[in-house]
Amino acid sequence: MANPKFSDEFKMNAIKLANNRGDRSLKDVAKELNISKSSLDAWLRNHREQLNQLSSDSRQWSGQEKLLAIAESHALTGEELSQW
């Protein structure tokens, strides 16, 4: 059976949920979304890579990109924030 194609909106919502999961594990978030943890891991990794490319010069970020970065990172602490 082929893997289902998830919309970009679904992926972004999954990333937001994963980044603001509190004490829950990524496995729990993936289960809640009815997706594999490996898919969620890949989406998070790809998203971080995209943000890292943008962060080379944050003055080029749009207002929307800056707000998204703040929304995604505000609940992170310690090592999670460093990795982000």
C-alpha positions, 0 to 999 in steps of 0.5 A, a space after each residue: 500500500 502506498 504512503 498517503 500524501 499529507 498536505 503541507 498544512 497537515 505537516 505544519 500543524 503536526 510540527 507545531 503540535 510536536 514542538 508544543 507537546 509539553 511532556 509528551 513524547 514524539 511517539 505519542 504525538 505521532 500516534 495521536 495524529 495517526 502517522 508514523 514517528 519516522 514521518 514526524 521525525 522527517 518533517 521536523 528535521 526538514 523544517 529545522 533545515 529550512 529554518 537553519 537556511 533562513 537563519 543565516 540572515 534573519 533580516 530576510 525573514 518575512 513577518 510571518 516566518 518570524 512569527 512562526 519561528 516564535 510560535 514553534 520555539 516558545 515552549 522549548 527549553 534547555 536542550 530542545 531549544 538549543 537543537 531548534 
